Amino acid sequence: NTGSIYVGTGVATAGRAGALLFSVGSGTSGVGGSVHVNAGRSTVNTGGSISLMSGEGTATSSGSVTVRSLNAGVSGASGALVFSTGTSSNGNTGAIYVGSGVATGGRGGAVFFAVGSG
């Protein structure tokens, strides 16, 4: 087995917990830098998973998760968002689920899909 790397801010017993920021610097020529997050590959078992979750709010609301490409310049298109499963050479491919959570004592959240104007 290889080692693990943990990056964290620790627990705040009074006050706010710290933040983590991963950022790629700006450039003045060429394309911007990229950020890649890859889970581990396995040749004999299931590959690693990636989970992206907001923080739980035990007294009020949980945090939000935003996935967005930013605005394009004068001549160009904003970046695409691609959600897809991998291919399978012998069996089923993965599913894509889009849904809101279960509400106890209230209404389930809405799911919206919209096409921009233009």
N, C-alpha and C positions, 0 to 999 in steps of 0.2 A: 504494500500500500504506500501511496505517497502522502505527504503531509497536507494539512489544511491551512487555509489563511482566513482569519476572522478580522473583519474591519467593523468596528462599532464604536459608539459613543458612550456606552454604559448606561446605567439606570439612574434616573434622577429621583431622589426620594422627596424632594421639595423643589418645585419649579419645573421648568421645561427640560426635556431631554435634548441633547445636541442634535445637529443635522449632519448628514453626509452629502457632499457635493462632488461629483465626478464631472470634469469639464475638459474639453479640448480647446486649446487656444485659437485665436483668430489668425487669419492670414490675409495678405494683401494681393497675392497672385496665386492662381491655381485654385483647386477645389479645397473646401474646408476639411479638417481632420475628421476621422470617424471614430466611433465608439463601438466596440464589438463585445457582446456578452455571449459566451459559448459554454454550454454544459458539457460534461465529460462524455466521451465515446466509449462504448464497450463492445468488444468483439465476441463475447460469450454470454452477455446478459443485456438487460435493458439499459439504455443510455441515461445519463443524468437529466434532471429536470431543472427548469427555471421557473421560479415563482416571483411574481411582482404583485405586492399587496400593499394597501394603505394601512395606516395604523388604526387599531381598534380604539373606539371611544367608549369606555365602559360607563360613563355617566351621560354623555351626549352623543354627537355624531361621529362616525368614523371618518378618516381622511379620504380624499379623492385620489384617483389615479388618472392622469392625463397622458394620452399618447397623441402626439400631434406633430405634423411637419409645419415648419414656419413659412411665412409669406415669401413669395418669389419677388425678384427684382423686376425692373422695367421690362426686360426681355427674357422671359422664361416662365416655367410652370412651377408651382409649389410641389414639393416632394410627395410621392405616393405613400400610402400606408398599405402594406401587404400582410394579410393574415392567411396563411395557408399551411396545410399539413404536408408532410413528406410523402414520397412515393413508397410503394411496397412491391417487392418482386414476388412475394409469396404470402398473400393474406390481405387483410383489410388495411386501409389507411386510417389515420386518426380523424376524429370528428372535430368540428368547430361549434362551440356553444356560445350563444349570446343570450343573456337573460338577466333579470333582476332577482334580487334575493327574496326570501320569504318574510312577510310581515306578520307579526303577531299583534293584534289589536290595532291594525291600520291597513292601509292599502299597499300592495306590491308596487315597486317602482315601475315607471314606464320605460319602454325601449323605443328609441327613435332612430330612424334612418332618413337622411335628407340629402337632396342634391342641391348644390349651390346654384345661385342665379348666374345668368350670363349667357 
